Amino acid sequence: MKFRVVIAQDEDGVFIAQCPALPGCVSQGQTRKEAEANVKEAIQCYIESLRKHDEPIPPPITEEIIDIAI
């Protein structure tokens, strides 16, 4: 499965990564790469927990990137 992840750097320089399709699924890292690895692990744990509790897995978010000339 593929999930959209949003990564932003906070005012302290820490990278915060979240998965909008999975409410509350947030992680962080000192680097962008670390935050990405950490949120990937968080997503895997989140999905495992949903399965363990027989809860539905939200579908991944699909999106398109649109190029706008300005």
Steps between C-alpha positions, in 0.01 A plus 500: 500500500610855439414787732559870461734639765549868577838601641567849633784647704395668824649812659757290689625333182333165571322334208141402576340233280132413496271276301166680440316177409577360847386749767760549772773318307786744554873458550814712486872494435809716508524468121241470225620146427473401868149645525399306188636173642331564835160578350526191279543291815211688667274426200589131516422488874175691445386252232597204721294646785198548274525139383543373857181678605307397186461864395488609137815631338437841341572507129818677398464857381553552132596836362605669184769761461389781275755732341380862480690753294532837674 
